[in-house]
Amino acid sequence: MSSAMYNEMWHQTQEALNCLLDKESQKTVEPHRNQVFIFQKLATFYIKYVQIFRNLENVYDQIVHPQKRILIRKILDGVMGRILELKNEMVELELTEFHYFDDILQDLKLAPQQLDIPIPKYFLKEKLEVIKGREKILAQILADTGLDMREMKSAVKTFSIEQAVKLIQIAERARQGRLRALFMKQIFLQEYRARQARLLGEKVADVAAAALRIQKVWRGFHQNKKTKRDREDEMVFLGMNPPPLFNEVSPTVIEAEKVTRLRDELQIKHEEDYKIAMDTIKGNLQLMEGADIKENLRDQIRHWIIECRNLTGTFPEYPKVEEGGSAIIFSNKTPQQVIEDIIATQEEEEKKRKEKKKEKQKDQKVKEKKGPKEKSKEEDEPWKMSPSVFLQTMEEGSNIYKDMWKNKDESLNFPQGYDPEILKEEKRKELEVEIRVQVDELMRQELKNVKLAVNKEKELPVRIGKKKGGKNKTKGKKGRRKDKDLTADRTIESLYKELVEEGLLVQTLKVNLSDYIGEYSYLGATLRRVSIEPMPSLLDVRQLIALYGVLPLGSAEVHENAPLVKSLLLAGPSGVGKKMLVHAICSETGANLFNLSAENIAGKYPGKNGLQMMIHVVLKVARQLQPSVVWIGDTEKTFYKRVPNAEKMNEPKRLKKQLPKMLKLLKPNDRILIVGTTRRPFDAEIQSFCRVYQKIILVPRPDYASRYVLWQQIIQRHGGAITSALNLSCLAKVTDGFTQGHIVQVVKAVLTDRRLRQQVYKPLMATEFITALSSLDPVYQEEEDSFKSWYAKTPMGRKRALALMGGNTGNVKDKGQKKGKKEKKKKK
């Protein structure tokens, strides 16, 4: 696609966003009580924002104009943040992490796949050099310490010389046996033919009959082949089978990839030109216009001081630096407008004082008359959408688009380089701000001198007795000794190396979130209508990982302002891909991965001081090299109800008291996510477990639709060919209860190098995979039910159950806390 096409896509997407912002500004004011109507409204906004997000991400990745990209990035972050806000609203409304939009998708004529949250490419593209450098350092440290060699040794099976000789002998004897058997078979057939010829006697061959038989066989073979080919063509025409070259990469796709690479190079070049121009244009403006701007500002401020003196009789107080200095006074206003504003503010202050007195009197009367009936009315207040942080950002971006880019003629800017006039205007404003700071210092001193000269005012001496403020400051400093830097004398590089050597900072596997294969749940909305809570699909889980894990870690702006998710728990049976999802979060965002699993930290940093040092070093490196993911595998061990005797030596509960403290230390500007994975959550104390993990995601075994896609994709990725002989539907049906891990294990076992070579004349059959599955244990329905019943005991599960029963969800947290206190008293 050309630049003009992407510009057109941006204009269309921006118009759709402007319409959506107008609708939001109208509907957020209207309060409602009908929960179904509220959810429909939130879900419609959510789906439309996802479509805008998909388009904007594509536009931002491909547009080469540097100034447009700055604006699109601002709007893109705003849209991402708004999607997270709407998701949070839907969770609080429905009291579940999983939502189904079947009816709305039908109304909007969208496919379920269009709900998939895209991962912005700029997460990795803009810090590719940093990530590559970090990977090199990590690989070098692992190579120097020999940690990667240990992993290689554990992966490769070693044999002694005697065992190797024995294996070679077995293989050679088997080969000779096969050859001998084949030779004996040929001898037997020769003898059999000779015997048959002697019994039947030699008959005179009929040439015509022989030719007819050959023709019959050939015509039957030829017709069978033609019928089969016609049948395949018909299936392709009906859309039941893919076309012959469907899986091969077409020349068009190869050409498109080349164009994308060239576009990336052009983006980098334009960005560099833009940065150079920023410095040169600002320097030129300072030389040409700096003196005039300074003189105009001084004249304006002097005029304002004189006018205020004439009106009020006294000199005004000069605005402080923290308040913005003289920029507050002259925000694109004339001196007369400034004077009118001063008079208006004085009048408003007097009105506000009077109104406050009246309101206090009314409140006192209302409190006296207020009864229990009015309190119940307050509880049944209509729902109203929470205020958004990102709506203002998007509106500002839309206004800039309307003023600057909507109707701009770019016929002369075919290469899509930077616009020097727009850049001059921006730099002129920056220069004015810098000069204003200097002028403010001069005029502040000048105003002091004028006050002393005209009013004969003297500055009051500072009182020596007031040292309370100083004492408080020292107290504050003493109170902060707990947060002191324990490793102030060490560099980040040395701490990074120490964590790698201790095995706490590990290499991430190169896995994309899109590699977590699954299918949309097509029965979710139907089951909820009949009051049956469906198990989430794998695609639903992938959506939540993208929303709670990838987007906030990838964008600093989104992480600081969106609903903050500090910790995440992935609970599900073994083999469903929990560890893969952790690695996918790191791969998509370029995050560091810290492994604080109970088994991994056993024997490392012993004692209380050692544990404190470990957490301090991990958080310090994680903050410095953010984004970062702190992974706690088998996290139920950290919150054991009762530690098994075999694990008491490892002290699995070391982090139990430290994890809540870690969460308190994390601030919105710290892009650090704590992710726990568990396959036995019922072994943990649920109160402390749920107190640490803010979001709990239940990862289920795959359903029929997901299993079908899994078999298809995994067989193809391992070199297998999908033919009509391989019944995938049968495989998906038979493997109910088996996880993704089982499917991958079976496919690897069946598709050996020898079997892949045989595919040409011996296509794959479903029976081959079923034979390999017979030795594996599936996840039974009882185990899945135990996960469901455990999730029902979590705060979100209890709220959901109460909401379905028609109870009050507000007291769930209090009940949980009371139960926890009772349990503690019993233990004591």
C-alpha positions, 0 to 999 in steps of 0.5 A: 500500500502507498502512503496515500492509502495509509493516509486515507485509512488514518482519515477514515479511522479518525472520523470514526473515532470522532463520532465515537467520542461524540457519542461517549460525551452524550451517553456518559451523562445519562444514568441507567439502572437496567444492567442489560442495557448498560452492558450492551452500551459498554460492549458496543463502545468496547468493540468499536474502540477495538476496531479503531485500535486495530486500524490505528496500530496498522497506520502507525506502523506504516506511515512514514511522516514523523510529525503525523506519527507523533500525533497518531502515537498519542491517540493510539495510547489513548485508545488503548487506555480507553479499552482497558477502562471499558474492560474494567467497567464491564468486569465491575458490572458483570463480576466476571473476567470473561464476556460474550458479545454474540448479539452485538457482533451480529448487529455490527456484522463483525466476525469474532476474530475481529475482537482479537487485540493486536499487539502494537509493533512499536513495543519491540521496534522502538527498543530493538537495539536495547533488547538485542544488546541485553540478550547478548549480555545475558547470553555472554554471562550464561556462556561464561558461567556455564549455565546454558551448557547445563541445560544443553547437557540435561536436554541431550541424553549421554551414553557410555561406549558399551551402550553405544556399541550395543545400540549399533549392534542391535540396529545392524542386526535388525537391518540384516534380518530385514534384508534376509526376510526380503530375500527369503520372500522372493525365493518363496514367491518364485517357487510358488509361481513355478509350482502353480505353473506345473499344476495348471499346465501351460496354456496358450495365451490369448493376445486379444483377451490380454489386451482387453484386460489391460485396456479395462484396468487402464481405463478404470484407473484413468477414470478414477483419477479424473473423478477424484480430480473433479471432486477436489476441484468441486470442493475447492469451488464450494470453499470446503477445501483450500486451493492447491497453493494455499499454504505456499507464500505467493509472490505478492506477499513476498513483494509486500514484505519487501515494501514493508522493510523499505518503509521501515528504513524510510521511517528511520531516515525521516525520524533522523532528519526530523531530530536534526531539523528540530535542533537547527530550526530552534537555534535559528529562531533563537538568533532571529526572534529571541530578542524580540520575544524577550522585549515583547514579554517584558512590555506585556508584564510591565503593562499588566503591573501598571494596570493592576496598580491603577485598578486596585491601588496596590502592586499585584503578587507575581505568580510563583514558578510552581504555578507557571509564572507569567504564563498564567496571566497571559494565556493568549489574552490581551491586557484588557482581558487580563484585567477583566479576569482579575475583577471577575475572579474577585466577584466569583470568590465572594459568591462562592463564600456565600454559597458555601455558607448556605450549603453548610446550613442545608447539609446540617438540616438534611442530616438531621432529617435523614432517615433509613429510607433515604439511605436505601435510596442512595444504595439504589442509585442509577449506574453512571460511567466512571470518569475517564483519564484517556477521553481528554487525551483522545479529544486533544489529539482529535482537535489537533488532527482537525486543525492541522491535518484534516484539510491539509494539502500535501500534494507537494510532500510526496516523500512524506518528510517533516513539515518545516512550518509546523516545526517552526511553530512548535519550536517558537512556542518552546523558545517562548517558554524558555525565554519566559522563565528568564524574563520572569526572574528579571521581572520578579526582581524588578517588581520587588524594586518598584514596590520598595521604591514606590510603596516603601515596603520592606521585606520581613526578616525570617523568624529563627524560632520556626524550626518545626518544618525542618524537624518534620523534614528530618522526621520524614527522612528518618521514616524513610530509612526502611526504603534506603538503597541497600546496594548504593555502592554497586552498579546495575550491571553488577547486580544484573550479572549476580541475578543471572548467575544465581538463576533468578534472571532467566532467558525468555523463550521466543514465543508470540502471543498469537502462538497460543492457539485457540478458538472463540466460544460460540456457546458462551452467550447462549449458556449464560442466558440459561444461567449456566456459567461456561468455561472460558475458551483459549481465545478468551484467555489470550485476550485477557493476557493481552489486556492485563499483561502486554498492553500496560507493560508495552506502553508507559502512558497506558500503565500510568493512567489505566486501571492498574494491574500489579499481579496476575494469577494463571490457574489451570491443569498442567499442559494448558500453556501457563508457562508459555503465556508468561514467556509470551508476555516477555517476548511481546514487550521485550521484558526481563523475566525474573524467576522467584519460584519456590524451587528456584530460590531454595537455598539462595540468599539465606536468612531474613537479611538475605531475603530482603536483599534478594527482593531489593536487588530484583526490584531495583534491576526490574525498575531500572530495566523495565518492563519486567515480569516477576514469575512465581511458578507453582505459586501455591507452594508459597501459600501452602495450607500445610507444607509437606514434609518432603518440601520443608527443607526448601522453605517454600513459604519464604515469600509469603509475607514479602509479596504483599510488601512488594506490591505496595512498593510498586507504583504506577510508573513501575512497569513491573508485573507479578505473574503466578502460575499454579496447577493446584490452587486448592492447596493454598490458603485462599485468603492470602492467595487472593490478597496477593493476586489482583486478577485471577484467570482460569486457564481451561483445557481446550474445547472441541473447536480449539482442539480442532484448530490445535491439531491442524496447526501443530501438525502443519508446524511440525511438517505434517500434511493435512489430507482427506485421509486424516480425519481432524474432526474425529481426532478433536472429538476423541481427544476430549480432556487432553491438553495442548501439551499432550497434543504437542507431545503426541505430534512430536512422537508420531512425526519423526523424520522417517515418517515425514519422508513417507507422507508422499505415498503414505498419508497421515491417519488419525489412528497413528495419533490415537495410538500414541495418546493411549499412554497419556492421562487426560484431564478428567471432568472431575479435575475441571470441576474442582478448578471451577469450585475453587474459583467460586470461592475467590472474591470475584467468584463469590460476587458473581454467585451472589449477583446471580442469586440477587444478593448484595455484592458489597459485603463480600469483601467484609465477609472474607476478611471476617472469615480470615480473622476467625481462622487466625483466632482459631489457630492461636 
